[in-house]
Amino acid sequence: MKEGIDDYVKRLSFYIPFEIRVIPDIKNRSTLSIDIQKEKEGQLIANQLSSTDFVILLDEHGTELSSTEFSGWIEKKMISGTRQIVFVIGGPYGFSKTVSESADFKISLSQMTFSHQMVRMIFVEQLYRAMTILRNEPYHHE
C-alpha cells in the first residue's frame, strides 16, 4: 500500500502541490469513550487546519461522485481561486461534531468501510485520475 500511495503522490506532484499529513494516534485509546476519542482526534485535525482552508471530509455520508464528476468538481474549485483544499480522513468512529459541522463539503468514496491505508490509496489514485481527466490524458477510460 505504501509503495502505491507514494507512487501516486509522486505522480500528483506534476499537477498540483500535494502532501499527506498523518495525525498521531490517540494515547490510551482503549480507555476512552468513543465521543472523547472523536473529540481528541477533532482537536488534532483542527490544529492542522488554517482558517482559509477549504475542508472536505472523506465521509461515508458525503456526496458520491463519479471520477469524471470529481474531476469537474476539482476543476471548479481550482478556477474559483480556492487556495488550499484539504481532504480529511476520519478516525475509526468518524468525525467529531465540531469537525463535521465546520467542514465545507463531504465526499463519500463508498458506502463500504476501508482501512486508513486503503482510503489513502484509493483517494490519491482518484485525485491523480481527476488530474489526468482534466488534461485529457489517456489514463481514464469511460
N, C-alpha and C positions, 0 to 999 in steps of 0.2 A: 504494500500500500504506500509506504513512504517513498519508494522509488517513483511510483506513478504520480503521486502528489507533486514531488519535486520536479518531475518532468513537465507537468502541466504548468506549474508556477514559472518554470524557465521559459516555456513557450509563451506564456502570457506577457512576459517582460518585453516582447517585441511589439506589443499592442498598447499596454497600459502599465502604469506603476501598480504593483501588486505585492502584498506581503500577507503572511499568515501570522497572527499573534495567538498564542495559547495562554489562557489564564491558568494559574496554578490550581491544583486540586484543593478542595476544602479539607482542612485538617480535622481529624476526628469525625468524619462524615457519618459514620455508623451510630454515633451517639446523639446526632442532631435530628430534629424533626424535618420532614420534607420542606415545610414552609421556611424554616430557618436556613436550610441548605440553599433554597432558591433565593432567599434574601441575601445571603452571603455571596453567592455567585453573581447576583444582580449588582451588588456593590463593586465587585471586581470588574464586571463588564463596564459599569458606569465610569470607573476610573480610567478605562481605556478610550473613552469617547470624548470628543470635543463637541461643544455646543453647535458647531457649524456642520457636523457630520450628518449625512442622510443615512439613517439607520434602518436596515432591513433585517428582520428576523427570519431565519430559516425555521419555519414552524409548520407542523402538520396541519394546523388550522388556517394556514395562509392561502393566498390565491395560487391556484395551479396554472402554470403557463407552459405551453409547448416550447421547444427550443427556439423556434422562429419567433414566437411571441416574446420570449425572454430577450432575445437579441434586439427586437424592436423597442422593448421597454428600456433596455440599457442605452440604446441609441438616443431615445428621447431625453433621458437623464443627462447624457453627455452633451447634447445640443443645448439643453436648457441652462447649462452652466453649473450644474451640480458639481461642487468642488471635490468632495470626497464621499464616496459611497462605502459604507461599512456593512458587511454581511456578518451576522452573528448566529452562531450555532449554540443552542441552549444546552443546559445540563441534562442529566438523566430524567429529571422531573419537569423539564420545560423551563420557562422563564418566570421570574418574579413578576408580580403585578406591576411594579414600578417600571421595569424594563419593557414589559409588554405594552403598557399604556403610553410610554414615551417613544416607541418605535414609529417611524414614518410609514412603514409598509411591512407586510408579512408575505413571504413566498413559501409555498409548500413544494418540496421536491417529490413527495409521495405521501400517501396516507400510511405507508408502511414505516416501521421504525428501523433505523440503521445505527450502527456504532458511529462514534465521532469520526474515526478514521475513514469509514466508508462515506460519510456525509462530506468530509473534506474532499475526498477523491471525486465523488460524483459532482460536487459543486464546482471544483476548479476545472473539471472537464467541461461542464456546461458553460462556464464563463468563457473558456477558450473557444468552445463551439460557437458561442454568441459572437465573439470577435471575428471568427472566420466567416460567419454568415454575413456580418456587416461589410466585410471586404470582398464578398463574393468569391471566396476561396473554396476549393473543391472538398474540404473536409466533411461538410454536412450534406446529406442526400435526403431529398424529400421523397 
